[in-house]
Amino acid sequence: MNGGEDGAMGAGPGELDRPGQPGGADAWDARSQEWLLGTEEDASGDPFSRGESPASAGVAPEIRAAAVKDTAAADSRGTIPRRGGADPVKALMHRHRALCERAVDPLEIAAGLEAHGVTDRAAVRFRHRDVFSLAEELYARVPREAGPRPEPAPAPRVRADWVLLTLLPGAVCAAVVTGVRLTEGRPRLLVAAAGVLAVALAVRLALRRGPLAPARTLGWHSATGTRLWTCWLLAYALFGNGLLRAVADGGPDGLPTGAAHGPWPVTVAPVLALTLACAPAAWSAHLLTAAARRRLAGSRGLEEFTAAVQPLLLGVFVLFLSALTALLALCGAALGEPAGYPEALALGALLLLARLLTVHHVTQGPAQALAATAAAEAAAMALVLAGRLPGCAFLAVPVDALVDAWGAGSVPAVVCGITALALLIRATRTLTRASAHAPTGDPE
């Protein structure tokens, strides 16, 4: 509704936004007002061209584009004021006229102002108690564009198509697991290969519709990278623990080959539980979006909105983890194998947060977090193998100590847990802003 960089979009509630912005609540003066009104722009007329990007990773791209287009349009009309006038709202109205003319409702203007760096404390300089009140005046004073106006984006609704699609990955994975257990030899390999493709297709369909689908199409490189790292993490959840334990013990040749497994143990229960968890993940995203839209409509300030959405985000996160825990227990009991709670919960949290951030227009951070997690898991395996080289035994010491103390599952648990914590911190800073939930269209 997320991992290394902080794609800030304006300032968080209660703090100022950009390096060029005044440094405290008591630092507002005439020069500060000129900054808000755009009198310190460079020759390009683009407030984001100076490298101070308040909306680069957390604001909807259409809001950022509208902000830049708004500034360019105002510049071409010569309506950007060069001195603070007696009516500061009028000056701000001229500067953001294009945004106000296109806005469907005051909430869209409020989100755009926040993307520009206008906070509740800054709104006081325009004789308003908060950004929402300022947006209402701008919406009332700027004439609407001629022609039919689109209706405000409604609160997301539960639809049968995305409900069924989110159930599809778990159903397909359960069928594949059953087929693999009922077959032997070459047919088993064929069933497993076809099953992997079927599960991947089902997951992709589930992520293209409903609450887990982003409001815009991701770039080819970003989408491909995200899918690649997600596939790696799921493959590691299936094979990684057994392979790491085998490598740490001297190689997979010394392990017995069971009737249902290959040369090292395969943990099926966590992967089955994670595919079944697509449904609670979609419901969690839906609850966050719907409740945040209601809070946005009823809030009277950015700080008030943040205070209301933060516990909502954490509650949705805990709700998903609770559902995943129940699914892990069910799958472990059904398959008669360890559920791998720590590593599966950490991976589930990581995937959910990455998807929530992607849905709300933060794309680079989640992809990088997934890549870093996959690289760390591969590095752990490589260190164990490198430790076999003459004079390099020290390289495997950290991983061997972790595996000996807590088991092979401790490696993905620690790696995914650290990355998930970083994305959770990022989500509490970006998904609690008004511009992250602006009613600018919905994929549902």
N, C-alpha and C positions, 0 to 999 in steps of 0.2 A: 502498500500500500504504500540487500542490501547488504567495494568495501574499503578502499584506501583513501581516496581523495574526498574532500568535503565540498560537493557541488552546491555551494551556498546560493540561495536565491533571495537576496535581500538580507535583512538581519533577522535573527531569531527574535521572538518576542522578548521585550525588555532589554534589547541590546541594539547598538547601532550597526549599520550595514556594511559600509565599504570604507576602504582606506581614505577616500576623499571626503567622507562624511564627518561631521563634527564629532568630537570625542566624548561628549557627555551631555546629560540633560540640560545642564546650565550653560552649555557652550553655544547655544543657538543665538545667532545675531543676524544682521542684514546679509552678510556674506553667506551664512547658512541657508537663508531663504533663497538667495540667488542660485545656490547649488541645486536646490529642489526645483526651481523654476527653469533650470537649464541654461543659465547664463555663463557657465564655465565649460561649455562643450568645446570639443576640438573642431577642426575644420570639417570633419566628416559628418558631423551632426549625429553620430551614433554614440549614445551614452555608454555602450558596452565596448567601444573600440579602444579604450584606454587600458584594457586588461582587467578592469574591475567588474567582473561578471556576476551579478547577484543572482542570475537566473540560469546559469550555464548548465546545471545538472539537476535542479530540483523543480523548475517551473515548466509548465507545459510549453512546448516549442511554439505553439500558436500564440501564446501570451507574449513570449519574447519577441516573436516576429511582429506582432501587433505593436509592441512597444517601440521597436526600431522604426517600423513604418510610420507610426504616429509621429515620432520625432522628425523624420524626413519630410512628412506631409506638412507639419507645422513650419518647418524651416522654409519649404518652398512657398508657403503662403505669406511668410514674413510675420507669423503670429507669435513667434517665441519672444517673450518680453525680455528686455534687457535691464530693466530696473523693477524692483518690487513696487507695485502700485497700492492704492488704497484698498483694493479688493483682491486679496491674494488668491481667492478661489477662482476669480475670473481669469487671472494669469495662468493658474494651473489648468483651468478648463481649456484655454487656448492651446497650451502645450500638449495636452492629451486629448484633443478634440476627436481625432480619428478613432481612438480607442473608445471614447464615450459614445460616438455615433454608431459604432458597430455593436456595442454591448447589448446583450439580451436583457440583462437586469443589473441592478447595482452591485450584486455579488461579483460579477465579472470585472467591473471597474475596480472594486476593492482588491481583487487578486492582481490585477494589472498594476495598481499603485504599489502594492507590496513588492511586486517584481521590480519596480523602479527604485525601491528602497525607502518608501514612505511608511514610517511606523506610526503607532498611536501617538507617541510623543511628538513626532514631526507634524502630525495632524493638528496639534494644538496651535502651531504657528499659522494655520489656516482657519483658526477660530472654531475648531470642531474637537469634540472630546475623543474621537477615535477615527480610524480609517473608514469604517463602515458608514458612519454618519457623513463623512466627507464624500464618499462614493455616492450616497443617496442624493446629495445636493448636486453633484456633477451630473448624475443621471437625469435629474429633474430639469436642469438648466440647459443641457445640450439637446437641440432638436434631433429627433430620430431621422435616419435616412429614409428617403422616399421608397415606396414599394412595400410589399408584404414583409413583415418581420418574423423571424423564426421564433417559435415558442421556447420559453426557458427549458433547459434540459431537465426532464423529470428525474426523480429519485430512481435509481436502478431497481428494476423489478426482477423477481424470480421467473425464469423462463424454462419451459420444459426441455428445450434443446440443449442448453448448457448443463442442466442437471443430469441429463442422460449421458452427455459427453464426458462429464467428470467421473461418472461411474464406469465408463468404458475401460480405462487402463487397468483398474483393479480386476474387472471381470476377465479381460483378456489374459492378464498375468496369471490369474488363478487357473484358467483353462490350460495355459501352457505348462504350469507346474504339474497339474494333474496328468497331462499328456506325457511329460518327461518321466514321471514316476510309473506310468503304465506301460512304457515301451522299453526295449532293450537294443543294444548294439547300434547299427546304422540308423534305423528308424528314429531312435532317440536323438541322434545328432541332427537329423532333418527336422524333427519337431522343435528342438531347441533353437536351431537357426531361424526357422520360420517364425517361431514365437518371439524371438528378439525383435525382428522386424515388425511384427504385428503390435507388440507393446510400444515400440518407438513411435509408430504411426498413431496409435491410440492416444499416447501422451501429447503428441503434437496437435491432434485434433482438439483435445481438451483444453490446450493452452491458446487456441485460436479463437475461441468463443467464450463469452461469459465474463465473470469477474476476474479471471486470470489472464485475460487478453489485454494487451496494451491498447491505448486509445489511438495509436498511430503505428505504422509498420516500422519495425526496426531496420536499421541499415544492414546490408548483407553481411558485412564483416562482423558486426556486433551479434547478429542473430546466429551466425555460424559458429562463432567462438563460444557463445553461451551454450548452444546445443552440444558442442564438442566436450566442453568441460563438464557439463551435467552428465553426459554419457560416461565419461571417465569416472566420475564420483560414484555413479550407480554400479558400474562394472567393478570398482574397487570394493563396494559394499558386498558384491556377490562373491568375488574371488580373492580380494586383497588380504583379508585376515588369515585365510588358510595358506596363501602363498607366503606371506610375511613370516608366519610361524614355521613353515617348511624351510625357508631360506635361513632363518635364525638357527634352526636345528641342524643345518648342514646340507639342505637340499631336499627337494620333493621326492627323490628316489627312495628315501628311507621310510616314507609314509605308506600305509596300506591303501590299496585301491578298493573302495567300497562299491557295492552294486549300483548305488545311486549317485556316486560322485566320481570325479576324475582323479588325477594323481594327487590332488590335495583337496581338503574339505571345502565345500561350497556352502555359503550361508544364504539360504533362499528366503527365510522368514523376514529379514529386514527389507529386502527388495519388494517382496509381496506386500508388506505393510505400507511401504512408501507409495506404491502405485495405488493401493486402496485409499491412501490419504489424499489423493487428488480431490476427492469429494469434500472432505472437511476443509481443505485448503481453499477451495472455491467458495464455500460458505463463509469462511473467515474473511476472505477478501470482500465478499458481498456485504457482510455485516459492517465492516470498517467503512466502506464507501457510502453505504446508505446512512449510517449513523453520523458520519462526518458531514454529509450534505445537510442533514437536519440541524446539526450543531452550527454549521456555517450560516444557515438561514436565520437561526435564532440568536447568534452571538452579536454582541455590540462592541467588540474590540478584538484585536489580534491576540492579546494576552489571554483574554477570556476564552477565545476559541482554542488556543493551545492548551490551556488548563483543562478544557473539557475533552480534548482529543487524546491527550497523552495517556490517561488511564484506559480509554477506549482501545487504543492500539495495544497496550500491554495486556488488556483483558482478552482481546482477540488472539494474541500470540499464545497466551497460556491455554486458551480454549483449544487451539489447534494441537499444542503439545499433549494435552490431556487425551484428545481423540487419537493421536498417533500412539500414545502409550497403550491405550486399550486395543488398538489394532495389532500392535506388536505382541501383546499377550495372547490375543486370539490366534495369530498366525503361528507363533511359537508352539502353542499347545496343539494346533491342528497338524503341524508338520513334525512335531516331536524333536525340535532342535532349539538351541538357545536363541532368544529373540535379539540379543545384542542391544539392550536398551541404551547405554550411553552413546555409542557411535551412531545408532540409528536416529535417536532423538536429536543429536547435534547436527547430523546431516539434514534431517527434516526441517529443523529450524533454519539452517542456512539456505536451503532451497526456497522455503516460504518467504523469508525476508528478501532474498534476491528477487523473487517474482513480484512481491508487493512494490518494491522500489522501481522495478521495470514498468509495472502497470501505471505508476504515477510519474512516468517520464524521466526517471533516473536510470540511465542505461549503462554508462561507463563503469561506475563503481561496482555494481553487482557482477558484471562480467569479469572484472579484474579480481574480485574476491573469489569467484569460482576457480579462475585460473591459478591463483596463488594457492588455494587449497589443494588442487590437483597436483601442482608442482611440489608441494610439501610432502604429499603422500608418496609421490614417485621418488623424491629425494631420500625419504626414510628407507625405502627398499634399496636404493642405490648405495646408501651408506653401509648397509649390512653386507651387500655384495663386495663393496670396496674394502671392507674390513678383512676380507680373506687374502688380500694381497700382502706380500711380505713387508713387514714394517708398518702396515696401515691398520692394524687391529684397533687402534684408538678411535678410528672413524666410526666404528660400529658400537662403541661403548654407550652413547646416549640412548640409541634405539634399543639395544639389547637390555639395558637396565629397565627401560620402560616396559618392554615386552615381558621380561621376567617378573616384574613387580605386579603388573596389572593385566597382562595378557595382550595378545596381538590387537585386540579391539581398542586398546587405549590410544594407539597412534592416530587413527581417524577421529576418535572422540576428542582428543586434545586439539588436533588441527582444525577440525570442523567447528569445535566449540569456540576457539579463539576468533575465527573468522566470523562466525554467527554473532558473537558478542560485538565485534566491530560494526557489523551491519545493523544490529539492533540499536546501537548508539546513533548511527547515521539515520536510521528510520525515525527515531524519536526527535531528531532535529529537522528532518525534511517533511515527513508525513504528517506533522502537526501544524503545518502552515496552511493558511487559507489558499494560497495559490496552488498547492498540491491537489486540492479538491475543487478547483474552480469548475463551474458548470459549463465547460466548453465542448461538450459533446461526449457521448458515451458509446463504447463499442457494443453494448448489450442491446 
